[in-house]
């Protein structure tokens, strides 16, 4: 029986190559995918976790709550279709969190999570949003910094 792991791995490598090339085109910050992550800051500096929290819960920006449950009891209407983000900072390294925000389809081609820092290869983008990323490089770093604070109590 043929394994599906090899074709998925090849698909991920192809997408990683496209993402690295795409990031160098236009106004996007250059980044390189290494393994399952982007090891370098997109903005050249670390993010601010407080700003990242605000971006993550803003309905017109990150909107993480639309799909994810998060350890934010004061926010209403947490999603249930994506993994719970409580403890994600313990489960995933920073580089992988960054890649999953930039372009989660590199890790999981079947995901319905949007690519927050990508402008090409998208479908059905409203005219006013074409050629624009959802998040800026610094906003990506801010969200990553916030997600890194979501650690299990055992750490």
C-alpha positions in Angstrom: 0.0 0.0 0.0 1.4 3.4 -1.0 1.9 6.0 1.7 0.2 9.4 1.5 3.1 10.9 3.6 5.5 11.1 0.7 3.1 13.0 -1.7 2.1 15.3 1.2 5.8 15.9 2.0 6.5 16.8 -1.6 3.5 19.1 -1.8 4.7 20.9 1.4 8.2 21.3 -0.1 6.8 22.7 -3.3 4.6 25.1 -1.4 7.5 26.1 0.8 9.5 26.9 -2.3 6.7 29.0 -3.7 6.2 30.8 -0.4 9.9 31.7 -0.2 9.9 33.0 -3.7 6.6 34.8 -3.3 7.9 36.7 -0.2 10.6 38.2 -2.3 8.3 39.6 -4.9 6.5 43.0 -4.5 6.3 44.6 -1.1 6.3 41.5 1.0 9.1 41.0 3.4 11.5 38.2 2.4 11.3 35.0 4.4 12.5 31.5 4.1 10.7 28.3 5.2 13.0 25.9 7.0 11.3 22.6 7.8 7.9 23.4 9.3 8.7 27.0 10.2 9.9 30.4 9.4 12.8 30.9 11.8 13.5 34.7 11.3 11.3 37.6 12.3 9.4 39.0 9.3 9.8 42.5 10.5 13.3 42.1 11.8 12.2 42.5 15.4 10.2 40.5 18.0 6.6 41.2 18.5 4.6 42.8 21.3 2.3 40.2 23.0 -0.2 42.8 24.1 -0.6 44.2 20.6 -0.7 40.6 19.4 -3.6 39.7 21.7 -5.6 42.7 20.4 -4.9 41.8 16.8 -5.9 38.1 17.5 -9.3 39.1 18.8 -10.2 41.9 16.5 -12.9 40.8 14.2 -11.6 42.9 11.3 -8.0 41.8 11.7 -6.8 38.4 13.1 -10.2 37.2 14.1 -8.8 34.0 15.6 -11.9 33.7 17.8 -14.0 33.0 14.7 -12.5 29.5 14.5 -10.5 28.9 17.7 -11.3 28.7 21.3 -8.8 30.9 23.2 -8.0 31.5 26.9 -9.7 34.9 26.8 -12.8 34.6 29.1 -13.8 38.2 28.5 -14.3 37.7 24.8 -17.6 36.2 23.5 -18.3 33.7 20.8 -15.2 31.5 20.6 -15.1 29.2 17.5 -15.1 25.4 17.7 -13.9 24.3 14.2 -10.2 24.7 14.8 -7.9 23.6 17.6 -8.1 25.2 21.0 -5.2 27.7 21.3 -4.8 27.3 25.1 -1.2 26.1 25.6 -0.2 26.5 22.0 2.9 28.3 23.1 4.0 25.1 24.8 3.1 22.8 21.9 4.6 24.7 18.9 7.9 26.4 18.4 7.9 30.1 17.5 9.0 29.3 13.9 6.1 27.0 13.3 3.6 29.5 14.8 4.9 32.1 12.4 4.5 29.8 9.4 1.0 28.8 10.4 0.0 32.5 10.4 1.9 33.5 7.3 0.7 30.5 5.1 -0.9 27.6 7.0 -1.4 25.7 3.7 2.3 24.9 3.6 1.8 22.8 6.7 -1.7 21.5 5.9 -2.9 22.0 2.3 -6.4 21.1 3.3 -6.8 23.7 6.1 -9.5 26.4 5.9 -7.4 28.8 7.9 -6.5 31.9 5.9 -3.0 32.9 4.9 -2.5 36.2 6.8 0.7 37.2 5.0 0.2 36.2 1.4 -1.1 37.9 -1.8 -0.8 35.4 -4.6 -2.5 32.1 -5.2 -5.6 33.1 -3.4 -9.2 32.6 -4.6 -12.2 34.8 -4.6 -10.5 37.9 -3.1 -12.6 41.0 -3.0 -11.3 43.7 -5.3 -10.5 46.2 -2.5 -8.3 43.5 -0.8 -6.4 42.2 -3.8 -2.6 42.7 -3.5 -2.9 43.3 0.2 -2.0 41.0 3.1 -4.3 40.7 6.1 -1.5 41.4 8.5 1.7 43.4 8.3 5.0 41.8 9.1 5.0 43.5 12.5 1.4 42.3 13.2 2.5 38.8 12.4 5.3 39.1 14.9 2.9 40.6 17.5 0.5 37.7 17.1 3.3 35.1 17.3 4.6 36.9 20.5 1.1 36.6 22.0 0.6 33.0 21.1 4.0 32.2 22.7 2.5 33.5 26.0 -0.2 30.8 25.8 1.7 28.2 27.7 0.6 25.2 29.8 0.8 25.6 33.5 3.4 22.9 33.7 6.0 24.9 31.9 
